[in-house]
Each structure stands twice: as structure tokens, then as C-alpha cells.
Amino acid sequence: MEKTYNLSKRLIEFSVAIITLAENLPASLSGKYIAGQIIRSGIAPSLIYGEAMAAESRSDFIHKMKIALKELRETYHSLQIVLIKKMSKDLNLEKLLDENNQLISIFVKSIQTARINQKA
């Protein structure tokens, strides 16, 4: 995954990588469950971030960013399960985990900054 400072583009690329991973998980009961779960939580941050960009207030922006952050954290745990269970032979899984972690850090910092600006 190419690193870029355009957060919207990064989130879309992350979503596409999540879809690709989910489509390549085993067709077992657990594979199908994780695939569905990871698609929901892995794509949600991109969509919610789009909503946050049109927030009606700073509070609304912070709220939406916090929801996207929760989804990123859920995705991180799902990716850890896929990695530990060895459900995928995808060599990009480590990169996907790293990108997920970086996105979490970006959202945490963005929320902190928005809270500081809200008080000012």
C-alpha cells in the first residue's frame, strides 16, 4: 500500500485491501464470519470519514471520527485473528496491519486536535 498524506485516499485504498483480503479468506464457517465482519468494520472508516468531512459542527466531527476510530480498532483485532489463525496466505497482511495501526494513530491525533480547537 503506497503511503500518502491524503487521508481520504488512504482510507479508500485500505478499504479496497480489506475487500481483497476478505474475498480470499477460506469458505469455512469462521472464514465467512470473519470476512463479513472485517468487510463491515474495515470499510466503515472510509465512509464515516466522508460524513465527518461534512460535519455540521465540531462536536459532530469529533463524534464521527470517534466512531471511525472504533471501527479501525475492531478491524485491527479481526486482522490479528486472521494472522494468528493463519487464515490467509496474503503476504500483504503485515502491511495491512501496519496501515491499520497508522490510521488508528492518525484518528487519535485528529480527535485530540479537534477537541483542543473546540475549547479554543
Buried (B, 14 or more C-beta within 10 A) or exposed (E): BEEEEEBEEBBBBBBBBBBEBBEEBEEEEEBEEBBEBBBBBBBBBBBBBBBBEEBEEEEEBBBBBBBBBBBBBBBBEBBEEBBEEEBBEBEBBEEBBEBBBBBBEBBBEBBEEBBEEEEE
